[in-house]
Amino acid sequence: MATGADVLGMLIPTGGWILTGNDYEGIEFLECAPITKAEFEAGFAQYDAWKAAQDAQIAADKTNATAKLEALGLTANDLKALGL
């Protein structure tokens, strides 16, 4: 289950906020535009799908990178040996 910090990280990824607790009332907007309580609460319903999409993109990027390495005849261990 998503936390308030997870939701704020999704809605305001650049930061600029502090959260005490897990409720809207615990948010202090320091260096970002404030969001509404409705936006914050709706974020809890959106978070799981957003996180799944982020994780899928990371996995796809890793698969693509591995395929490119293999096309060059390299492995991840080869890159580690080169210090990359």
C-alpha positions in Angstrom: 0.0 0.0 0.0 1.3 3.4 -0.9 2.3 5.9 1.7 1.7 9.6 1.6 5.4 10.1 0.7 5.0 7.7 -2.2 2.0 9.6 -3.5 3.8 13.0 -3.1 6.9 11.6 -4.9 4.7 10.6 -7.8 2.7 13.8 -7.9 5.6 16.2 -7.2 8.8 14.3 -8.2 11.0 17.4 -7.9 10.4 17.6 -4.1 9.9 20.8 -2.3 7.6 19.4 0.3 7.8 17.8 3.8 5.3 15.3 5.1 4.7 14.5 8.7 2.5 11.5 9.1 0.5 10.1 6.2 -2.3 12.7 5.9 -2.8 15.7 3.7 -2.8 17.9 6.8 0.8 16.8 7.4 2.1 18.2 4.2 4.1 21.4 4.1 4.7 22.8 0.6 8.1 24.6 0.8 9.4 25.0 -2.8 6.6 23.7 -5.0 3.1 24.5 -6.0 0.7 23.0 -3.6 -1.7 20.3 -4.6 -5.3 19.9 -3.3 -6.4 17.4 -0.8 -8.5 15.8 -3.5 -5.4 15.4 -5.8 -3.5 13.9 -2.9 -6.2 11.4 -2.0 -6.7 10.5 -5.7 -3.0 9.8 -5.9 -3.4 6.8 -3.6 -5.6 5.1 -6.2 -3.2 6.0 -9.0 0.0 5.0 -7.3 0.0 1.2 -7.8 -0.6 1.5 -11.6 2.0 4.3 -11.8 4.6 2.2 -9.9 3.9 -0.9 -12.0 4.5 1.2 -15.1 7.7 2.6 -13.7 8.9 -0.9 -12.8 8.0 -2.2 -16.3 9.9 0.6 -17.9 13.0 -0.2 -15.8 12.8 -3.9 -16.8 12.3 -3.0 -20.5 15.3 -0.6 -20.3 17.4 -3.4 -18.7 16.3 -5.9 -21.4 17.2 -3.4 -24.2 20.6 -2.7 -22.7 21.4 -6.4 -22.3 20.3 -7.0 -26.0 22.6 -4.1 -27.1 25.5 -5.5 -25.1 25.0 -9.0 -26.6 24.8 -7.5 -30.1 28.3 -6.1 -29.4 29.5 -9.4 -28.0 29.7 -8.1 -24.5 28.2 -9.1 -21.1 27.5 -7.2 -18.0 30.5 -8.8 -16.5 32.6 -7.4 -19.3 31.4 -3.9 -18.4 32.2 -4.5 -14.7 35.7 -5.6 -15.7 36.1 -2.3 -17.6 34.8 -0.4 -14.6 31.7 0.8 -16.3 
